[in-house]
Amino acid sequence: MSGTTDLRVFTLYAQLSQGKQLECFLPTPVNVRKVILATNIAETSITIPGIRCVIDCGFVKEKSFNTSDGLDVLKSVRISRAQAWQRSGRAGRDADGTCYRAYTKREMESFADATQPEILRTNPTSMVLQLLALDIDCNNFDFLDAPLEEGLRSAYKSLDALGAIKSGSVSLITPLGRQMVQYPLDPKYSKLLLTASSFGCMEEILSLVSVLSSDHVFVSNSDKNEMAALAHAKFQSKHGDHLTLLNVFNAFCKTEKPKVNIYEE
């Protein structure tokens, strides 16, 4: 664009506030180029008018479940060919556009045809508990894409340890398990809430589960790592990460909230 005098950069991702997301859709003044740094939310969820160029890095951050340690892992992986074509389709929705791919044609040919179904790479424990509460045997259920046996074994092991299924069984849910399934939470958090009152720490557990169920509370800026480390250290507890997170939550509750004027038009 000849004569450009200004460049305005926006970010776009799922956890961004609605107001910030809407900024991406606002028209820009003449001789101003709009640049949007987006996650894969821009592949199919939305269409931004006026986009003429797309730069596809060929990667996506994808959450997967590690059955060996029972943890979710967020890592960068190659996109599929289906995703590549979706990304190119973001350019030129209302006029001719161009997609610049940061990988070769040969590399693209090595991509998977389609994205792996989420059920094959995420923690199936909550799903298994919900099906058991409906008296459905996961081993004989006709899934569109059946979860991996390794994932199911890990889910049964976790539910057994939590007391949600009868010991040695993979199909008999306990009364505790039926209580746990009433909460839209990871089963281990449901168990925490159900047992907290017995230990006289319900308020603390409610706060902790709220923090654990959200995104990371500690944010680091690559340009200010030292400052971030000093700020984080103020909340550190020698008794572990959970009490550290509780310190963060309690500090947040003590901060002065901005006043909101409520009125009727």
C-alpha distance (Angstrom), angle and dihedral (degrees) to the residues before:
residue distance angle dihedral
M1 . . .
S2 3.79 . .
G3 3.78 119.2 .
T4 3.78 94.7 22.9
T5 3.80 110.1 164.1
D6 3.78 101.8 171.3
L7 3.78 140.4 39.3
R8 3.80 122.5 -159.6
V9 3.79 118.2 -165.3
F10 3.81 123.5 -160.2
T11 3.80 132.6 179.6
L12 3.79 124.9 -140.3
Y13 3.81 125.9 -168.6
A14 3.79 137.6 137.5
Q15 3.82 97.7 -99.4
L16 3.81 93.6 50.0
S17 3.81 114.3 112.9
Q18 3.79 117.0 -99.0
G19 3.80 91.5 -114.5
K20 3.80 92.3 54.7
Q21 3.81 91.2 46.3
L22 3.80 91.2 52.9
E23 3.81 90.3 55.6
C24 3.81 88.0 71.2
F25 3.81 90.2 62.5
L26 3.79 97.2 50.9
P27 3.83 116.0 106.4
T28 3.79 116.3 -109.9
P29 3.81 125.7 -134.2
V30 3.79 121.8 -98.9
N31 3.83 114.7 -72.9
V32 3.80 92.5 18.9
R33 3.79 120.0 118.5
K34 3.80 118.1 -148.6
V35 3.83 117.7 -144.7
I36 3.81 119.9 -171.5
L37 3.80 121.2 -165.9
A38 3.80 102.8 -158.0
T39 3.78 140.1 175.1
N40 3.79 121.2 -139.1
I41 3.82 88.0 -71.9
A42 3.80 84.3 91.2
E43 3.82 93.3 58.6
T44 3.79 98.6 79.3
S45 3.80 111.6 -20.3
I46 3.79 99.5 76.6
T47 3.79 143.3 15.7
I48 3.79 117.9 -143.3
P49 3.81 113.3 -157.1
G50 3.77 119.0 -127.0
I51 3.81 98.4 26.8
R52 3.81 108.5 147.7
C53 3.80 102.7 164.5
V54 3.80 133.4 40.0
I55 3.80 123.6 -170.0
D56 3.81 109.4 -158.8
C57 3.82 114.5 -160.6
G58 3.81 91.6 -169.4
F59 3.80 95.3 -127.2
V60 3.79 136.8 96.8
K61 3.80 132.5 -170.4
E62 3.78 105.6 -119.1
K63 3.79 130.8 -176.7
S64 3.78 116.8 -132.9
F65 3.80 134.7 173.1
N66 3.79 121.5 -118.5
T67 3.81 105.3 -149.8
S68 3.81 93.5 -167.9
D69 3.81 94.7 66.0
G70 3.81 100.6 15.1
L71 3.80 94.2 -120.5
D72 3.79 132.6 131.7
V73 3.80 114.2 -124.6
L74 3.80 126.1 -158.4
K75 3.78 110.6 -155.6
S76 3.79 140.7 156.9
V77 3.80 113.3 -104.2
R78 3.78 136.3 170.3
I79 3.78 115.7 -86.7
S80 3.80 122.6 -122.6
R81 3.79 124.5 -108.8
A82 3.80 88.5 -107.9
Q83 3.81 89.4 57.4
A84 3.80 90.9 47.1
W85 3.80 91.4 56.5
Q86 3.80 91.1 45.0
R87 3.79 89.8 54.3
S88 3.78 93.5 49.2
G89 3.80 88.3 51.2
R90 3.80 90.6 63.3
A91 3.81 89.4 72.8
G92 3.76 118.6 79.3
R93 3.78 99.6 10.1
D94 3.80 90.4 148.9
A95 3.83 99.0 18.4
D96 3.81 140.0 8.7
G97 3.80 112.9 -56.2
T98 3.80 143.2 174.7
C99 3.81 133.4 -132.4
Y100 3.80 119.0 -153.9
R101 3.80 112.1 -160.2
A102 3.81 118.7 -155.2
Y103 3.81 91.6 -147.3
T104 3.78 137.8 60.5
K105 3.79 128.2 -99.6
R106 3.81 89.0 -111.9
E107 3.81 90.5 54.2
M108 3.79 90.6 50.0
E109 3.81 90.4 53.0
S110 3.82 88.1 59.4
F111 3.82 92.4 55.6
A112 3.81 118.9 105.4
D113 3.79 114.3 -97.9
A114 3.80 93.5 -120.9
T115 3.78 139.7 4.9
Q116 3.80 115.3 -84.3
P117 3.84 110.3 -104.6
E118 3.79 111.9 -99.8
I119 3.81 92.4 -124.4
L120 3.82 89.2 65.4
R121 3.80 95.6 55.2
T122 3.81 107.8 31.2
N123 3.79 134.1 75.9
P124 3.84 107.6 -80.1
T125 3.83 96.3 -168.1
S126 3.83 96.9 102.6
M127 3.80 91.7 45.2
V128 3.81 92.0 49.7
L129 3.81 91.7 50.7
Q130 3.82 91.6 49.5
L131 3.80 92.0 50.5
L132 3.80 92.2 47.6
A133 3.82 89.0 51.9
L134 3.82 86.3 57.6
D135 3.82 89.6 50.4
I136 3.80 91.3 -111.7
D137 3.80 119.1 146.2
C138 3.81 106.5 -136.0
N139 3.80 91.7 -155.5
N140 3.81 91.4 61.5
F141 3.80 100.4 33.0
D142 3.81 116.8 117.7
F143 3.82 100.8 -124.2
L144 3.80 119.8 -176.1
D145 3.81 84.3 -133.3
A146 3.79 111.8 13.3
P147 3.83 115.0 -138.2
L148 3.77 116.5 -114.0
E149 3.81 116.2 -87.6
E150 3.79 89.3 -126.2
G151 3.81 89.8 56.5
L152 3.81 92.5 48.9
R153 3.81 91.6 49.7
S154 3.79 89.5 51.8
A155 3.83 90.5 49.1
Y156 3.81 93.1 50.6
K157 3.79 90.5 47.8
S158 3.82 91.6 52.0
L159 3.81 93.8 46.2
D160 3.81 90.7 48.2
A161 3.81 90.8 51.9
L162 3.82 90.2 49.4
G163 3.79 92.4 49.9
A164 3.80 92.2 -118.1
I165 3.82 93.9 125.3
K166 3.78 130.7 35.7
S167 3.79 112.5 -90.7
G168 3.79 112.0 -90.9
S169 3.81 92.8 10.3
V170 3.79 130.3 109.0
S171 3.80 97.3 -171.6
L172 3.83 108.9 37.1
I173 3.79 115.1 88.2
T174 3.81 119.4 -158.1
P175 3.83 126.8 -133.7
L176 3.81 87.0 -104.9
G177 3.79 89.8 53.6
R178 3.81 90.6 53.2
Q179 3.80 89.2 53.1
M180 3.80 91.7 48.3
V181 3.79 93.4 53.1
Q182 3.83 90.1 60.8
Y183 3.80 89.6 72.2
P184 3.84 119.1 77.0
L185 3.79 89.4 -135.5
D186 3.77 142.0 100.7
P187 3.85 104.7 -75.9
K188 3.79 92.6 -116.3
Y189 3.81 89.9 57.8
S190 3.82 91.0 47.2
K191 3.80 89.0 53.8
L192 3.81 89.7 50.0
L193 3.80 92.1 54.6
L194 3.80 93.7 45.6
T195 3.80 94.0 51.7
A196 3.83 100.3 35.7
S197 3.81 95.1 88.0
S198 3.81 90.3 57.8
F199 3.81 88.6 62.4
G200 3.81 96.1 40.9
C201 3.80 94.9 -117.1
M202 3.81 104.1 105.4
E203 3.82 95.3 129.6
E204 3.80 93.0 51.2
I205 3.81 93.0 46.0
L206 3.82 92.0 48.8
S207 3.80 89.0 53.3
L208 3.80 93.0 45.2
V209 3.81 95.1 48.0
S210 3.81 89.1 49.4
V211 3.80 90.7 55.5
L212 3.81 94.4 42.5
S213 3.82 91.0 50.7
S214 3.80 92.6 55.0
D215 3.79 133.5 65.1
H216 3.79 123.6 -74.3
V217 3.80 111.5 -61.6
F218 3.81 94.5 -155.9
V219 3.79 114.1 78.0
S220 3.80 123.6 -170.7
N221 3.77 127.7 -164.2
S222 3.79 114.8 -153.8
D223 3.82 89.2 -137.4
K224 3.79 93.6 50.8
N225 3.81 105.2 36.1
E226 3.80 93.9 134.1
M227 3.80 93.2 50.6
A228 3.81 90.5 46.4
A229 3.82 92.0 51.0
L230 3.81 91.0 52.1
A231 3.80 91.4 48.8
H232 3.81 92.1 48.2
A233 3.81 91.9 48.7
K234 3.81 90.8 64.8
F235 3.79 89.6 69.8
Q236 3.80 99.5 41.4
S237 3.80 116.9 124.2
K238 3.79 123.1 -159.7
H239 3.80 87.5 -142.5
G240 3.80 95.2 68.2
D241 3.78 147.1 -84.5
H242 3.80 95.9 -60.4
L243 3.79 93.6 60.5
T244 3.79 88.9 43.9
L245 3.81 89.3 57.4
L246 3.80 90.0 46.4
N247 3.81 89.0 54.0
V248 3.81 89.1 53.2
F249 3.81 92.1 50.1
N250 3.81 93.4 47.9
A251 3.80 91.2 48.7
F252 3.80 89.9 50.7
C253 3.81 91.3 51.7
K254 3.81 90.0 53.8
T255 3.80 94.7 53.0
E256 3.77 117.8 102.4
K257 3.77 110.4 -102.3
P258 3.81 120.3 -139.4
K259 3.79 112.2 -102.7
V260 3.79 115.6 -110.5
N261 3.79 120.5 -154.3
I262 3.79 112.2 -141.2
Y263 3.78 115.1 -160.7
E264 3.78 141.7 151.8
E265 3.76 121.1 -118.8
